[in-house]
Amino acid sequence: MPDEEVFTLKPIGVVRSSLATRADAPKQGYEGAPEAWVEIAPAFAEGLVGVQVGAEFVLITWLHLARREVLTVRPRSDPRNPLTGVFATRSPDRPNPVGLHRVRLLEIEGTTRLRVAPLEAVDGTPVIDLKPVLTASADA
């Protein structure tokens, strides 16, 4: 594998949230994250066919405010925790800052706006994908 292979990701939308900064955001959605809107670009609206209110999704984001040179962190930013490799943590600071957010779809407005909760991503975070949470009986 080449050391400098590059991949291109195309954002499909953006998060619209009351969370303005990283300091405003809880570490995980279940720790009190608010509802937020996900605005899907009109070019990708057809990809939302079949998406239903009440369903759970993994929202995949690009954590654009993350520090990409970080390889070790103290989990949960707690100085009492030992230095740990980022690949053993959910730290947003990492070489490829992909965010995974388990959310429930609360509302669909028009053809491209989704109200979801809980979402700990800050306002303006690029969305790179949306995938349904599968159960043992669900079809892929």
N, C-alpha and C positions, 0 to 999 in steps of 0.2 A: 504494500500500500504506500503510495507516495506521501511524503511528509506534508506537502503543501497542497494536497487536493482540495479544491474549493467546490462547495455546493451552493446553489442559488435557491433561496426560499422567497416565495412571493406572498406577502401578507394578503389575507382574504378579507380582513376587516380590522376593526379597532375597538378597544374597550373604552366605554364612557362611564366613569365612576366618580363618586364623591371623594375618593382617595386621591389626593394630589401629590403626595410624596411617599417614598419608601417608608419613612418614619411613621406615616399615618396608617400603614397597612399591617394587619396582623400577619404573623409568620405563616399561618395556615388558614384556609377559608373557614373551617369549623371553629376557629377561635374568635368569632365575632365579626367576620367580614360582612360588608353590606351587600345589598342587591346592586346590580350594575346592568347597564345596557351593553350589548355587543352589536355593533353596527357592521353588517356584512356588506362589502362592496357590491353594487348592482350587478357587476359582471359575474358574480358567483351566486346570485339569488336562486338560480335553478337547482343548485346543490342543496338547498333547504327543503326541497319537495319531500314530504313524508316526515319531516321533523314535527314532533307533537309536544304541546304543552304538557308538563308533568314528567316528561322523560328526563333521565339523568344522562349527562354528557361529560366527557373529558375535553375541556377547552384547552387547546395548546397555544401558548403564546411565546413571543420572543421578548425576554426580559431586557428591554433596551437600556435600562438604567444600571444594569449589572456591570461589575468589574470582571473582565474576561481573563485577566492574568492570574487570578487567584486559584491556587491548587490546594491549600489547606485553610481550614476555618476552625473556630471554636463553636461547636454546635449551639444553635439558638443564640449566638452572640454572647454567650455566658463565659466570662473569663475563668470560671472555675472548671470548665470542661476542657479536656485535653485537645491539642491540635489534632484534627482529623481531616483526611483527604476529602475533597468535595464530592467525590463519587460515592462516598459512604454517607452523604448527607443530602438534604433537600435545599441546601444553600442556593440562593439566586445567583450568587457570584461564582462563576465557573467558566471554562473555556467556551462552551456553547450554551448560553443561558436560555434554555428551553424551559418554559413554565408549564406545569401540568396542574389543572384545576378541575376538581370534580364539582360540577354544578347541576342544579335542577332548572329546567326551562319553565319559567313562570308565565310568560306572555310572549306572543308574537305580534308585533305591530307592523302593519304593512307587509312587505315581502322581504325585508332585510334587517329589521330590528328585533333583537331577542333580549328579553329581560330575564336575567339569570341570578341565582343566589346559591350559596354565598360565593363571592369572588373577591380575592385579596389583591388582584392586579390593580395598579394605579391607572388613572386616567391617561389615555393616549397609548397604552400598551398595544403593540401590534398583535393581531390574532393570526396564527398560521394554519390552524386546523380545528375542527370540531368533530369528535367521534362519539357515537353512543356508547354508554356503558353496557356491556354485554352481560347477560345472565346465562345460566346453563341451558335455558330453553330458547334463547334469542338467536335469530339468524344473523350472520355477519353481513 
